[in-house]
Amino acid sequence: MYMFQSVVEDLKKLLPSYRINKEKKNMRAMLLQKRRILSKEVAAAASAEVVDQLLKHPSFVAAKDVMIYYPTGNEVDLRALVDACPDKKFYMPVSHRASIEVRQYIGEDNLKRGKFGIPEPQTPSYKGNLDLICVPGVAFDRNNRRLGRGGGYYDRFLSSLRKVTKIGVCYHFQLVDSIPHERHDQTMTLVIASKSV
């Protein structure tokens, strides 16, 4: 009898986590599909809106070492920042089993597809400090919470970078009222969304 009660108690503890994960999964599926069907023209125009907002934001203007990402799955494309800001150094993430490595981005010619099929810089690992990180996501909410793809790569990476400015970037439809969250989910400093889509 005691063993049965113990199992029931353990299940009760797991239920909130199970419910949150199910809500995240449903939200993720819906928004990824919406992002997937954006036309190239609409995605490019909305990406330009986000880039324009970043170029004017004081945190970005002040930053010298900035991490962006290579856009996949119709994500907001920030690569125009590189040509617009020759005075800054840009970096991209390289995902390993359970971690993210940072490498300097020096142009498209220096990229090679990694194990997840995402182009990665072939420069040495960067061990210095970052001033600002532009973080992709499936969704962000009004409290600057982020919903990622579900692997936890960014959450683990960002948890060790408390003093770095973290800007979530997304299309307007990816900015939602509330995201189900757990203790390990990282919060952004702010979120910048496109205005039109």
ABEGO torsion letter per residue (X at the ends): XAAAAAAAAAAAAAAAAAAAAAAAAAAAAAAAAAAAABBAAAAAAAAAAAAAAAAABAAAAABABBBBBBBBGGBBBAAAAAAABAABBBBBBBBBAABBBBBBBAEAAABBBBAAGBBBBABBBBABBBABBBBBBABBBAAGBBBBAGAGAAAAAAAABAABBBBBBBBAAABBABBBBBAABBBBABBBBBAAX
